[in-house]
Amino acid sequence: MTGDAELQIHEVRCATATEVTVVVRCLRGPARLGAHFSLVRDTRAPIDLTVTGIVRYNRPDHAVDPGHSALVTLRGTGAQELRPAIGETGREVMVVVQGDNPAES
């Protein structure tokens, strides 16, 4: 099931071939450590990224709740899909990724 968590990417801070750190706003969730994101909402571009770190208020956290922002580190493939694009109106369009949280134990 895709859609139990959604993050809006505001800024890509640092990216390598297998890891990306981004400033996000949680739209649906919460999004927890271990959440797996598999789709970019509007473009339907496939990605394979897992949350490996969340920092809120300069402290590590286990989740980011809807309406809140955080610095999130994702590991996997598809980081190039997270950069905001310029839309038809010439304005920047924010990327939204959809995914699922890990099963609760």
N, C-alpha and C positions, 0 to 999 in steps of 0.2 A: 504494500500500500504506500503510495507516494502522497505526501501532503500532511503528515502529522506535524511537520515543522517547516517553516519558511523563514528565510533570512534575506533581507534586502541589503545588497552590497553598496556601501557608500564610498569606500576608498580601498584600493589595493595598496597596502603598505610595503610588502616585500613578497617576491615570488621567485621560486626556483622551479626546476622541472617537476618536482614531486611535492612541493609544499608551498602554501600561500597563506599570508597573514592579511586579514581584511578587517576594516571597520564595518560593523553591521548594525542593523536595527532588526529585532525579531518581530516578524509580522504574525506568526502563528507558532505555537509551541506550548511549553518552553522547548528550546533546543538545548540538548544535553551533550556532555562529553560522549563521544562514540556515535553521535548521530551521523547517518550516512545520507549524503545529498547526491541524487542521481539525475536531476533534471533542472535546466534553466527554464523558468516558467513561460516566458513569452516566445522564446525562439525554439523551445523544445529541444535544445541542444543537449545531448547526453554528457554527463559528467560522472565521475566516480571519486567523490571526495568525502573524507571522514573527519569529523571534528576531533582534534587532538589537544586543543588548548582553548580556554576561554579566560579572558582577563576583563574584570569589571572594576572600576574605581581603583585601578592600579594593583589589584589583587587577583590571584587565580580564583576561579569559581568553577562550579560543576555544571552550571546552566545559565542561560540568558532567557528571561521571560518576555512575553509579548509586550511591545511598547518600549522596551529597554534597548540600549545600545551596548556593544562590547567589542573588544578586539578578539577576533577568533582566528585560530590557526587550523587550516584544513590540509590533509595529506591525501595524495592520490593523483588522479589525472583529470584534466579539464580546467586547470587554473586560468588558461588563456581566455576562457569563456566568461570570466568574472569581471572583466574590465567594462565600465560603463560605456555605452555607445552613443553616437549622435543620431537622434531620431530624424524623421522627415521634416519636423518643424525647425531643425537646427539646434534643438535643446538636448541636453544630456539626458539619457534614459537610464535609470538605475536598473541593475540586474537583480532579479529575485530568483533564488534557488529553492527547490522543493526537495524534501527528503523525509526520512523516518528516524525516530529516536531508537536507541537500542532497547530491547525488551527489558523490563524491570525485573530484578531478581527478588 
